Amino acid sequence: MPQVALGENEHIESALRRFKRKVNQAGIFTDMKKNRHFETPAQKRKRKEQAKHKQRRRHQYQRSYRASNASNY
């Protein structure tokens, strides 16, 4: 569990913001959301397949963007 020490003369809002950032980086909320409902094996395969396609599209876009901008240098 992420911990945040409240510094001297530090507002609680800034410490809460740091805590939220650490919790998000630790992946606690995504894990909670993932385990909120039971997921059948078929649903799990479908979700992983969709994530794989999304990642592949993102990498292709980044490669094409880098290739088009490499000629500018």
mmCIF file of the N, C-alpha and C atoms, coordinates in Angstrom:
data_MODEL
# 
_entry.id   MODEL 
# 
loop_
_atom_site.group_PDB 
_atom_site.id 
_atom_site.type_symbol 
_atom_site.label_atom_id 
_atom_site.label_alt_id 
_atom_site.label_comp_id 
_atom_site.label_asym_id 
_atom_site.label_entity_id 
_atom_site.label_seq_id 
_atom_site.pdbx_PDB_ins_code 
_atom_site.Cartn_x 
_atom_site.Cartn_y 
_atom_site.Cartn_z 
_atom_site.occupancy 
_atom_site.B_iso_or_equiv 
_atom_site.pdbx_formal_charge 
_atom_site.auth_seq_id 
_atom_site.auth_comp_id 
_atom_site.auth_asym_id 
_atom_site.auth_atom_id 
_atom_site.pdbx_PDB_model_num 
ATOM 1   N N  . MET A 1 1  ? 0.840   -1.177  0.000   1.00 0.00 ? 1  MET A N  1 
ATOM 2   C CA . MET A 1 1  ? 0.000   0.000   0.000   1.00 0.00 ? 1  MET A CA 1 
ATOM 3   C C  . MET A 1 1  ? 0.880   1.234   0.000   1.00 0.00 ? 1  MET A C  1 
ATOM 4   N N  . PRO A 1 2  ? 0.688   2.130   -0.947  1.00 0.00 ? 2  PRO A N  1 
ATOM 5   C CA . PRO A 1 2  ? 1.491   3.358   -1.001  1.00 0.00 ? 2  PRO A CA 1 
ATOM 6   C C  . PRO A 1 2  ? 1.236   4.240   0.219   1.00 0.00 ? 2  PRO A C  1 
ATOM 7   N N  . GLN A 1 3  ? 2.292   4.857   0.679   1.00 0.00 ? 3  GLN A N  1 
ATOM 8   C CA . GLN A 1 3  ? 2.182   5.756   1.824   1.00 0.00 ? 3  GLN A CA 1 
ATOM 9   C C  . GLN A 1 3  ? 2.774   7.101   1.444   1.00 0.00 ? 3  GLN A C  1 
ATOM 10  N N  . VAL A 1 4  ? 2.171   8.144   1.997   1.00 0.00 ? 4  VAL A N  1 
ATOM 11  C CA . VAL A 1 4  ? 2.653   9.500   1.758   1.00 0.00 ? 4  VAL A CA 1 
ATOM 12  C C  . VAL A 1 4  ? 2.787   10.178  3.110   1.00 0.00 ? 4  VAL A C  1 
ATOM 13  N N  . ALA A 1 5  ? 3.960   10.690  3.394   1.00 0.00 ? 5  ALA A N  1 
ATOM 14  C CA . ALA A 1 5  ? 4.189   11.425  4.639   1.00 0.00 ? 5  ALA A CA 1 
ATOM 15  C C  . ALA A 1 5  ? 3.835   12.885  4.420   1.00 0.00 ? 5  ALA A C  1 
ATOM 16  N N  . LEU A 1 6  ? 3.053   13.429  5.313   1.00 0.00 ? 6  LEU A N  1 
ATOM 17  C CA . LEU A 1 6  ? 2.652   14.827  5.214   1.00 0.00 ? 6  LEU A CA 1 
ATOM 18  C C  . LEU A 1 6  ? 3.798   15.697  5.709   1.00 0.00 ? 6  LEU A C  1 
ATOM 19  N N  . GLY A 1 7  ? 4.314   16.529  4.805   1.00 0.00 ? 7  GLY A N  1 
ATOM 20  C CA . GLY A 1 7  ? 5.431   17.391  5.166   1.00 0.00 ? 7  GLY A CA 1 
ATOM 21  C C  . GLY A 1 7  ? 4.996   18.556  6.039   1.00 0.00 ? 7  GLY A C  1 
ATOM 22  N N  . GLU A 1 8  ? 5.961   19.190  6.640   1.00 0.00 ? 8  GLU A N  1 
ATOM 23  C CA . GLU A 1 8  ? 5.659   20.342  7.485   1.00 0.00 ? 8  GLU A CA 1 
ATOM 24  C C  . GLU A 1 8  ? 5.183   21.499  6.607   1.00 0.00 ? 8  GLU A C  1 
ATOM 25  N N  . ASN A 1 9  ? 4.130   22.158  7.020   1.00 0.00 ? 9  ASN A N  1 
ATOM 26  C CA . ASN A 1 9  ? 3.503   23.267  6.282   1.00 0.00 ? 9  ASN A CA 1 
ATOM 27  C C  . ASN A 1 9  ? 3.006   22.831  4.906   1.00 0.00 ? 9  ASN A C  1 
ATOM 28  N N  . GLU A 1 10 ? 2.639   21.560  4.751   1.00 0.00 ? 10 GLU A N  1 
ATOM 29  C CA . GLU A 1 10 ? 2.112   21.066  3.484   1.00 0.00 ? 10 GLU A CA 1 
ATOM 30  C C  . GLU A 1 10 ? 0.597   20.916  3.608   1.00 0.00 ? 10 GLU A C  1 
ATOM 31  N N  . HIS A 1 11 ? -0.104  21.377  2.600   1.00 0.00 ? 11 HIS A N  1 
ATOM 32  C CA . HIS A 1 11 ? -1.549  21.264  2.601   1.00 0.00 ? 11 HIS A CA 1 
ATOM 33  C C  . HIS A 1 11 ? -1.960  19.822  2.361   1.00 0.00 ? 11 HIS A C  1 
ATOM 34  N N  . ILE A 1 12 ? -3.091  19.470  2.930   1.00 0.00 ? 12 ILE A N  1 
ATOM 35  C CA . ILE A 1 12 ? -3.587  18.097  2.790   1.00 0.00 ? 12 ILE A CA 1 
ATOM 36  C C  . ILE A 1 12 ? -3.955  17.801  1.336   1.00 0.00 ? 12 ILE A C  1 
ATOM 37  N N  . GLU A 1 13 ? -4.366  18.820  0.582   1.00 0.00 ? 13 GLU A N  1 
ATOM 38  C CA . GLU A 1 13 ? -4.740  18.607  -0.824  1.00 0.00 ? 13 GLU A CA 1 
ATOM 39  C C  . GLU A 1 13 ? -3.548  18.140  -1.652  1.00 0.00 ? 13 GLU A C  1 
ATOM 40  N N  . SER A 1 14 ? -2.384  18.729  -1.410  1.00 0.00 ? 14 SER A N  1 
ATOM 41  C CA . SER A 1 14 ? -1.207  18.330  -2.184  1.00 0.00 ? 14 SER A CA 1 
ATOM 42  C C  . SER A 1 14 ? -0.752  16.918  -1.793  1.00 0.00 ? 14 SER A C  1 
ATOM 43  N N  . ALA A 1 15 ? -0.871  16.580  -0.497  1.00 0.00 ? 15 ALA A N  1 
ATOM 44  C CA . ALA A 1 15 ? -0.510  15.229  -0.064  1.00 0.00 ? 15 ALA A CA 1 
ATOM 45  C C  . ALA A 1 15 ? -1.495  14.213  -0.639  1.00 0.00 ? 15 ALA A C  1 
ATOM 46  N N  . LEU A 1 16 ? -2.762  14.572  -0.701  1.00 0.00 ? 16 LEU A N  1 
ATOM 47  C CA . LEU A 1 16 ? -3.765  13.687  -1.277  1.00 0.00 ? 16 LEU A CA 1 
ATOM 48  C C  . LEU A 1 16 ? -3.516  13.484  -2.765  1.00 0.00 ? 16 LEU A C  1 
ATOM 49  N N  . ARG A 1 17 ? -3.106  14.545  -3.444  1.00 0.00 ? 17 ARG A N  1 
ATOM 50  C CA . ARG A 1 17 ? -2.776  14.448  -4.872  1.00 0.00 ? 17 ARG A CA 1 
ATOM 51  C C  . ARG A 1 17 ? -1.593  13.502  -5.085  1.00 0.00 ? 17 ARG A C  1 
ATOM 52  N N  . ARG A 1 18 ? -0.569  13.610  -4.229  1.00 0.00 ? 18 ARG A N  1 
ATOM 53  C CA . ARG A 1 18 ? 0.589   12.710  -4.325  1.00 0.00 ? 18 ARG A CA 1 
ATOM 54  C C  . ARG A 1 18 ? 0.184   11.271  -4.047  1.00 0.00 ? 18 ARG A C  1 
ATOM 55  N N  . PHE A 1 19 ? -0.706  11.079  -3.045  1.00 0.00 ? 19 PHE A N  1 
ATOM 56  C CA . PHE A 1 19 ? -1.172  9.737   -2.721  1.00 0.00 ? 19 PHE A CA 1 
ATOM 57  C C  . PHE A 1 19 ? -1.938  9.123   -3.884  1.00 0.00 ? 19 PHE A C  1 
ATOM 58  N N  . LYS A 1 20 ? -2.817  9.893   -4.495  1.00 0.00 ? 20 LYS A N  1 
ATOM 59  C CA . LYS A 1 20 ? -3.584  9.398   -5.640  1.00 0.00 ? 20 LYS A CA 1 
ATOM 60  C C  . LYS A 1 20 ? -2.659  9.013   -6.787  1.00 0.00 ? 20 LYS A C  1 
ATOM 61  N N  . ARG A 1 21 ? -1.624  9.802   -7.019  1.00 0.00 ? 21 ARG A N  1 
ATOM 62  C CA . ARG A 1 21 ? -0.666  9.502   -8.079  1.00 0.00 ? 21 ARG A CA 1 
ATOM 63  C C  . ARG A 1 21 ? 0.070   8.195   -7.793  1.00 0.00 ? 21 ARG A C  1 
ATOM 64  N N  . LYS A 1 22 ? 0.483   7.989   -6.537  1.00 0.00 ? 22 LYS A N  1 
ATOM 65  C CA . LYS A 1 22 ? 1.187   6.759   -6.182  1.00 0.00 ? 22 LYS A CA 1 
ATOM 66  C C  . LYS A 1 22 ? 0.279   5.544   -6.298  1.00 0.00 ? 22 LYS A C  1 
ATOM 67  N N  . VAL A 1 23 ? -0.977  5.681   -5.888  1.00 0.00 ? 23 VAL A N  1 
ATOM 68  C CA . VAL A 1 23 ? -1.931  4.578   -5.995  1.00 0.00 ? 23 VAL A CA 1 
ATOM 69  C C  . VAL A 1 23 ? -2.167  4.236   -7.458  1.00 0.00 ? 23 VAL A C  1 
ATOM 70  N N  . ASN A 1 24 ? -2.263  5.259   -8.287  1.00 0.00 ? 24 ASN A N  1 
ATOM 71  C CA . ASN A 1 24 ? -2.477  5.039   -9.715  1.00 0.00 ? 24 ASN A CA 1 
ATOM 72  C C  . ASN A 1 24 ? -1.265  4.344   -10.336 1.00 0.00 ? 24 ASN A C  1 
ATOM 73  N N  . GLN A 1 25 ? -0.072  4.751   -9.978  1.00 0.00 ? 25 GLN A N  1 
ATOM 74  C CA . GLN A 1 25 ? 1.140   4.139   -10.511 1.00 0.00 ? 25 GLN A CA 1 
ATOM 75  C C  . GLN A 1 25 ? 1.298   2.702   -10.036 1.00 0.00 ? 25 GLN A C  1 
ATOM 76  N N  . ALA A 1 26 ? 0.815   2.404   -8.838  1.00 0.00 ? 26 ALA A N  1 
ATOM 77  C CA . ALA A 1 26 ? 0.905   1.045   -8.313  1.00 0.00 ? 26 ALA A CA 1 
ATOM 78  C C  . ALA A 1 26 ? -0.102  0.114   -8.974  1.00 0.00 ? 26 ALA A C  1 
ATOM 79  N N  . GLY A 1 27 ? -1.100  0.675   -9.641  1.00 0.00 ? 27 GLY A N  1 
ATOM 80  C CA . GLY A 1 27 ? -2.085  -0.128  -10.353 1.00 0.00 ? 27 GLY A CA 1 
ATOM 81  C C  . GLY A 1 27 ? -3.153  -0.722  -9.464  1.00 0.00 ? 27 GLY A C  1 
ATOM 82  N N  . ILE A 1 28 ? -3.402  -0.105  -8.331  1.00 0.00 ? 28 ILE A N  1 
ATOM 83  C CA . ILE A 1 28 ? -4.374  -0.640  -7.390  1.00 0.00 ? 28 ILE A CA 1 
ATOM 84  C C  . ILE A 1 28 ? -5.799  -0.495  -7.927  1.00 0.00 ? 28 ILE A C  1 
ATOM 85  N N  . PHE A 1 29 ? -6.129  0.656   -8.500  1.00 0.00 ? 29 PHE A N  1 
ATOM 86  C CA . PHE A 1 29 ? -7.484  0.870   -9.000  1.00 0.00 ? 29 PHE A CA 1 
ATOM 87  C C  . PHE A 1 29 ? -7.793  -0.038  -10.181 1.00 0.00 ? 29 PHE A C  1 
ATOM 88  N N  . THR A 1 30 ? -6.847  -0.229  -11.070 1.00 0.00 ? 30 THR A N  1 
ATOM 89  C CA . THR A 1 30 ? -7.096  -1.105  -12.211 1.00 0.00 ? 30 THR A CA 1 
ATOM 90  C C  . THR A 1 30 ? -7.292  -2.541  -11.741 1.00 0.00 ? 30 THR A C  1 
ATOM 91  N N  . ASP A 1 31 ? -6.550  -2.948  -10.716 1.00 0.00 ? 31 ASP A N  1 
ATOM 92  C CA . ASP A 1 31 ? -6.714  -4.285  -10.177 1.00 0.00 ? 31 ASP A CA 1 
ATOM 93  C C  . ASP A 1 31 ? -8.082  -4.431  -9.512  1.00 0.00 ? 31 ASP A C  1 
ATOM 94  N N  . MET A 1 32 ? -8.522  -3.412  -8.796  1.00 0.00 ? 32 MET A N  1 
ATOM 95  C CA . MET A 1 32 ? -9.843  -3.456  -8.164  1.00 0.00 ? 32 MET A CA 1 
ATOM 96  C C  . MET A 1 32 ? -10.941 -3.557  -9.220  1.00 0.00 ? 32 MET A C  1 
ATOM 97  N N  . LYS A 1 33 ? -10.836 -2.766  -10.264 1.00 0.00 ? 33 LYS A N  1 
ATOM 98  C CA . LYS A 1 33 ? -11.841 -2.793  -11.312 1.00 0.00 ? 33 LYS A CA 1 
ATOM 99  C C  . LYS A 1 33 ? -11.859 -4.142  -12.024 1.00 0.00 ? 33 LYS A C  1 
ATOM 100 N N  . LYS A 1 34 ? -10.672 -4.709  -12.225 1.00 0.00 ? 34 LYS A N  1 
ATOM 101 C CA . LYS A 1 34 ? -10.576 -5.986  -12.919 1.00 0.00 ? 34 LYS A CA 1 
ATOM 102 C C  . LYS A 1 34 ? -11.227 -7.093  -12.097 1.00 0.00 ? 34 LYS A C  1 
ATOM 103 N N  . ASN A 1 35 ? -11.090 -7.066  -10.793 1.00 0.00 ? 35 ASN A N  1 
ATOM 104 C CA . ASN A 1 35 ? -11.614 -8.117  -9.924  1.00 0.00 ? 35 ASN A CA 1 
ATOM 105 C C  . ASN A 1 35 ? -13.002 -7.811  -9.374  1.00 0.00 ? 35 ASN A C  1 
ATOM 106 N N  . ARG A 1 36 ? -13.623 -6.753  -9.843  1.00 0.00 ? 36 ARG A N  1 
ATOM 107 C CA . ARG A 1 36 ? -14.942 -6.379  -9.324  1.00 0.00 ? 36 ARG A CA 1 
ATOM 108 C C  . ARG A 1 36 ? -16.002 -7.412  -9.694  1.00 0.00 ? 36 ARG A C  1 
ATOM 109 N N  . HIS A 1 37 ? -15.951 -7.929  -10.914 1.00 0.00 ? 37 HIS A N  1 
ATOM 110 C CA . HIS A 1 37 ? -16.913 -8.922  -11.393 1.00 0.00 ? 37 HIS A CA 1 
ATOM 111 C C  . HIS A 1 37 ? -16.162 -10.137 -11.907 1.00 0.00 ? 37 HIS A C  1 
ATOM 112 N N  . PHE A 1 38 ? -16.820 -11.281 -11.835 1.00 0.00 ? 38 PHE A N  1 
ATOM 113 C CA . PHE A 1 38 ? -16.212 -12.487 -12.362 1.00 0.00 ? 38 PHE A CA 1 
ATOM 114 C C  . PHE A 1 38 ? -16.160 -12.399 -13.879 1.00 0.00 ? 38 PHE A C  1 
ATOM 115 N N  . GLU A 1 39 ? -15.030 -12.791 -14.442 1.00 0.00 ? 39 GLU A N  1 
ATOM 116 C CA . GLU A 1 39 ? -14.833 -12.750 -15.878 1.00 0.00 ? 39 GLU A CA 1 
ATOM 117 C C  . GLU A 1 39 ? -14.639 -14.178 -16.377 1.00 0.00 ? 39 GLU A C  1 
ATOM 118 N N  . THR A 1 40 ? -15.499 -14.590 -17.303 1.00 0.00 ? 40 THR A N  1 
ATOM 119 C CA . THR A 1 40 ? -15.380 -15.938 -17.845 1.00 0.00 ? 40 THR A CA 1 
ATOM 120 C C  . THR A 1 40 ? -14.120 -16.037 -18.692 1.00 0.00 ? 40 THR A C  1 
ATOM 121 N N  . PRO A 1 41 ? -13.626 -17.235 -18.919 1.00 0.00 ? 41 PRO A N  1 
ATOM 122 C CA . PRO A 1 41 ? -12.432 -17.391 -19.758 1.00 0.00 ? 41 PRO A CA 1 
ATOM 123 C C  . PRO A 1 41 ? -12.617 -16.809 -21.162 1.00 0.00 ? 41 PRO A C  1 
ATOM 124 N N  . ALA A 1 42 ? -13.825 -16.919 -21.717 1.00 0.00 ? 42 ALA A N  1 
ATOM 125 C CA . ALA A 1 42 ? -14.073 -16.366 -23.047 1.00 0.00 ? 42 ALA A CA 1 
ATOM 126 C C  . ALA A 1 42 ? -13.989 -14.845 -23.015 1.00 0.00 ? 42 ALA A C  1 
ATOM 127 N N  . GLN A 1 43 ? -14.521 -14.231 -21.968 1.00 0.00 ? 43 GLN A N  1 
ATOM 128 C CA . GLN A 1 43 ? -14.444 -12.773 -21.839 1.00 0.00 ? 43 GLN A CA 1 
ATOM 129 C C  . GLN A 1 43 ? -13.000 -12.326 -21.652 1.00 0.00 ? 43 GLN A C  1 
ATOM 130 N N  . LYS A 1 44 ? -12.243 -13.109 -20.908 1.00 0.00 ? 44 LYS A N  1 
ATOM 131 C CA . LYS A 1 44 ? -10.840 -12.779 -20.671 1.00 0.00 ? 44 LYS A CA 1 
ATOM 132 C C  . LYS A 1 44 ? -10.043 -12.827 -21.975 1.00 0.00 ? 44 LYS A C  1 
ATOM 133 N N  . ARG A 1 45 ? -10.275 -13.873 -22.782 1.00 0.00 ? 45 ARG A N  1 
ATOM 134 C CA . ARG A 1 45 ? -9.589  -13.978 -24.075 1.00 0.00 ? 45 ARG A CA 1 
ATOM 135 C C  . ARG A 1 45 ? -9.957  -12.806 -24.975 1.00 0.00 ? 45 ARG A C  1 
ATOM 136 N N  . LYS A 1 46 ? -11.241 -12.447 -24.998 1.00 0.00 ? 46 LYS A N  1 
ATOM 137 C CA . LYS A 1 46 ? -11.704 -11.346 -25.843 1.00 0.00 ? 46 LYS A CA 1 
ATOM 138 C C  . LYS A 1 46 ? -11.065 -10.031 -25.412 1.00 0.00 ? 46 LYS A C  1 
ATOM 139 N N  . ARG A 1 47 ? -10.997 -9.796  -24.096 1.00 0.00 ? 47 ARG A N  1 
ATOM 140 C CA . ARG A 1 47 ? -10.399 -8.560  -23.593 1.00 0.00 ? 47 ARG A CA 1 
ATOM 141 C C  . ARG A 1 47 ? -8.914  -8.491  -23.937 1.00 0.00 ? 47 ARG A C  1 
ATOM 142 N N  . LYS A 1 48 ? -8.200  -9.612  -23.778 1.00 0.00 ? 48 LYS A N  1 
ATOM 143 C CA . LYS A 1 48 ? -6.777  -9.623  -24.088 1.00 0.00 ? 48 LYS A CA 1 
ATOM 144 C C  . LYS A 1 48 ? -6.538  -9.430  -25.579 1.00 0.00 ? 48 LYS A C  1 
ATOM 145 N N  . GLU A 1 49 ? -7.392  -10.028 -26.403 1.00 0.00 ? 49 GLU A N  1 
ATOM 146 C CA . GLU A 1 49 ? -7.260  -9.870  -27.858 1.00 0.00 ? 49 GLU A CA 1 
ATOM 147 C C  . GLU A 1 49 ? -7.493  -8.412  -28.262 1.00 0.00 ? 49 GLU A C  1 
ATOM 148 N N  . GLN A 1 50 ? -8.490  -7.783  -27.664 1.00 0.00 ? 50 GLN A N  1 
ATOM 149 C CA . GLN A 1 50 ? -8.749  -6.371  -27.961 1.00 0.00 ? 50 GLN A CA 1 
ATOM 150 C C  . GLN A 1 50 ? -7.590  -5.497  -27.514 1.00 0.00 ? 50 GLN A C  1 
ATOM 151 N N  . ALA A 1 51 ? -7.000  -5.785  -26.373 1.00 0.00 ? 51 ALA A N  1 
ATOM 152 C CA . ALA A 1 51 ? -5.854  -5.016  -25.889 1.00 0.00 ? 51 ALA A CA 1 
ATOM 153 C C  . ALA A 1 51 ? -4.658  -5.196  -26.818 1.00 0.00 ? 51 ALA A C  1 
ATOM 154 N N  . LYS A 1 52 ? -4.476  -6.414  -27.336 1.00 0.00 ? 52 LYS A N  1 
ATOM 155 C CA . LYS A 1 52 ? -3.369  -6.665  -28.250 1.00 0.00 ? 52 LYS A CA 1 
ATOM 156 C C  . LYS A 1 52 ? -3.530  -5.869  -29.538 1.00 0.00 ? 52 LYS A C  1 
ATOM 157 N N  . HIS A 1 53 ? -4.759  -5.846  -30.073 1.00 0.00 ? 53 HIS A N  1 
ATOM 158 C CA . HIS A 1 53 ? -5.011  -5.079  -31.297 1.00 0.00 ? 53 HIS A CA 1 
ATOM 159 C C  . HIS A 1 53 ? -4.833  -3.579  -31.063 1.00 0.00 ? 53 HIS A C  1 
ATOM 160 N N  . LYS A 1 54 ? -5.291  -3.112  -29.912 1.00 0.00 ? 54 LYS A N  1 
ATOM 161 C CA . LYS A 1 54 ? -5.148  -1.694  -29.587 1.00 0.00 ? 54 LYS A CA 1 
ATOM 162 C C  . LYS A 1 54 ? -3.673  -1.313  -29.491 1.00 0.00 ? 54 LYS A C  1 
ATOM 163 N N  . GLN A 1 55 ? -2.874  -2.159  -28.856 1.00 0.00 ? 55 GLN A N  1 
ATOM 164 C CA . GLN A 1 55 ? -1.449  -1.890  -28.716 1.00 0.00 ? 55 GLN A CA 1 
ATOM 165 C C  . GLN A 1 55 ? -0.755  -1.929  -30.076 1.00 0.00 ? 55 GLN A C  1 
ATOM 166 N N  . ARG A 1 56 ? -1.148  -2.875  -30.920 1.00 0.00 ? 56 ARG A N  1 
ATOM 167 C CA . ARG A 1 56 ? -0.553  -2.977  -32.248 1.00 0.00 ? 56 ARG A CA 1 
ATOM 168 C C  . ARG A 1 56 ? -0.859  -1.730  -33.074 1.00 0.00 ? 56 ARG A C  1 
ATOM 169 N N  . ARG A 1 57 ? -2.102  -1.252  -33.014 1.00 0.00 ? 57 ARG A N  1 
ATOM 170 C CA . ARG A 1 57 ? -2.464  -0.024  -33.736 1.00 0.00 ? 57 ARG A CA 1 
ATOM 171 C C  . ARG A 1 57 ? -1.663  1.166   -33.227 1.00 0.00 ? 57 ARG A C  1 
ATOM 172 N N  . ARG A 1 58 ? -1.477  1.240   -31.917 1.00 0.00 ? 58 ARG A N  1 
ATOM 173 C CA . ARG A 1 58 ? -0.727  2.348   -31.325 1.00 0.00 ? 58 ARG A CA 1 
ATOM 174 C C  . ARG A 1 58 ? 0.731   2.325   -31.793 1.00 0.00 ? 58 ARG A C  1 
ATOM 175 N N  . HIS A 1 59 ? 1.338   1.138   -31.829 1.00 0.00 ? 59 HIS A N  1 
ATOM 176 C CA . HIS A 1 59 ? 2.729   1.024   -32.274 1.00 0.00 ? 59 HIS A CA 1 
ATOM 177 C C  . HIS A 1 59 ? 2.863   1.360   -33.757 1.00 0.00 ? 59 HIS A C  1 
ATOM 178 N N  . GLN A 1 60 ? 1.908   0.935   -34.568 1.00 0.00 ? 60 GLN A N  1 
ATOM 179 C CA . GLN A 1 60 ? 1.965   1.254   -35.992 1.00 0.00 ? 60 GLN A CA 1 
ATOM 180 C C  . GLN A 1 60 ? 1.844   2.750   -36.213 1.00 0.00 ? 60 GLN A C  1 
ATOM 181 N N  . TYR A 1 61 ? 0.963   3.403   -35.462 1.00 0.00 ? 61 TYR A N  1 
ATOM 182 C CA . TYR A 1 61 ? 0.803   4.846   -35.595 1.00 0.00 ? 61 TYR A CA 1 
ATOM 183 C C  . TYR A 1 61 ? 2.088   5.557   -35.186 1.00 0.00 ? 61 TYR A C  1 
ATOM 184 N N  . GLN A 1 62 ? 2.693   5.121   -34.091 1.00 0.00 ? 62 GLN A N  1 
ATOM 185 C CA . GLN A 1 62 ? 3.921   5.764   -33.625 1.00 0.00 ? 62 GLN A CA 1 
ATOM 186 C C  . GLN A 1 62 ? 5.047   5.582   -34.629 1.00 0.00 ? 62 GLN A C  1 
ATOM 187 N N  . ARG A 1 63 ? 5.153   4.381   -35.222 1.00 0.00 ? 63 ARG A N  1 
ATOM 188 C CA . ARG A 1 63 ? 6.203   4.153   -36.218 1.00 0.00 ? 63 ARG A CA 1 
ATOM 189 C C  . ARG A 1 63 ? 6.003   5.030   -37.436 1.00 0.00 ? 63 ARG A C  1 
ATOM 190 N N  . SER A 1 64 ? 4.754   5.145   -37.903 1.00 0.00 ? 64 SER A N  1 
ATOM 191 C CA . SER A 1 64 ? 4.502   5.971   -39.084 1.00 0.00 ? 64 SER A CA 1 
ATOM 192 C C  . SER A 1 64 ? 4.732   7.444   -38.766 1.00 0.00 ? 64 SER A C  1 
ATOM 193 N N  . TYR A 1 65 ? 4.397   7.872   -37.549 1.00 0.00 ? 65 TYR A N  1 
ATOM 194 C CA . TYR A 1 65 ? 4.604   9.256   -37.149 1.00 0.00 ? 65 TYR A CA 1 
ATOM 195 C C  . TYR A 1 65 ? 6.092   9.576   -37.080 1.00 0.00 ? 65 TYR A C  1 
ATOM 196 N N  . ARG A 1 66 ? 6.871   8.660   -36.513 1.00 0.00 ? 66 ARG A N  1 
ATOM 197 C CA . ARG A 1 66 ? 8.313   8.869   -36.416 1.00 0.00 ? 66 ARG A CA 1 
ATOM 198 C C  . ARG A 1 66 ? 8.960   8.873   -37.791 1.00 0.00 ? 66 ARG A C  1 
ATOM 199 N N  . ALA A 1 67 ? 8.506   8.004   -38.674 1.00 0.00 ? 67 ALA A N  1 
ATOM 200 C CA . ALA A 1 67 ? 9.083   7.923   -40.015 1.00 0.00 ? 67 ALA A CA 1 
ATOM 201 C C  . ALA A 1 67 ? 8.791   9.196   -40.787 1.00 0.00 ? 67 ALA A C  1 
ATOM 202 N N  . SER A 1 68 ? 7.607   9.749   -40.636 1.00 0.00 ? 68 SER A N  1 
ATOM 203 C CA . SER A 1 68 ? 7.271   10.972  -41.377 1.00 0.00 ? 68 SER A CA 1 
ATOM 204 C C  . SER A 1 68 ? 8.019   12.174  -40.813 1.00 0.00 ? 68 SER A C  1 
ATOM 205 N N  . ASN A 1 69 ? 8.290   12.180  -39.521 1.00 0.00 ? 69 ASN A N  1 
ATOM 206 C CA . ASN A 1 69 ? 9.006   13.300  -38.912 1.00 0.00 ? 69 ASN A CA 1 
ATOM 207 C C  . ASN A 1 69 ? 10.516  13.162  -39.004 1.00 0.00 ? 69 ASN A C  1 
ATOM 208 N N  . ALA A 1 70 ? 11.020  11.987  -39.300 1.00 0.00 ? 70 ALA A N  1 
ATOM 209 C CA . ALA A 1 70 ? 12.471  11.787  -39.407 1.00 0.00 ? 70 ALA A CA 1 
ATOM 210 C C  . ALA A 1 70 ? 13.034  12.521  -40.618 1.00 0.00 ? 70 ALA A C  1 
ATOM 211 N N  . SER A 1 71 ? 12.226  12.688  -41.638 1.00 0.00 ? 71 SER A N  1 
ATOM 212 C CA . SER A 1 71 ? 12.694  13.390  -42.842 1.00 0.00 ? 71 SER A CA 1 
ATOM 213 C C  . SER A 1 71 ? 12.825  14.888  -42.604 1.00 0.00 ? 71 SER A C  1 
ATOM 214 N N  . ASN A 1 72 ? 12.215  15.405  -41.534 1.00 0.00 ? 72 ASN A N  1 
ATOM 215 C CA . ASN A 1 72 ? 12.288  16.847  -41.233 1.00 0.00 ? 72 ASN A CA 1 
ATOM 216 C C  . ASN A 1 72 ? 13.616  17.258  -40.634 1.00 0.00 ? 72 ASN A C  1 
ATOM 217 N N  . TYR A 1 73 ? 14.391  16.296  -40.158 1.00 0.00 ? 73 TYR A N  1 
ATOM 218 C CA . TYR A 1 73 ? 15.656  16.631  -39.492 1.00 0.00 ? 73 TYR A CA 1 
ATOM 219 C C  . TYR A 1 73 ? 16.802  16.690  -40.455 1.00 0.00 ? 73 TYR A C  1 
# 
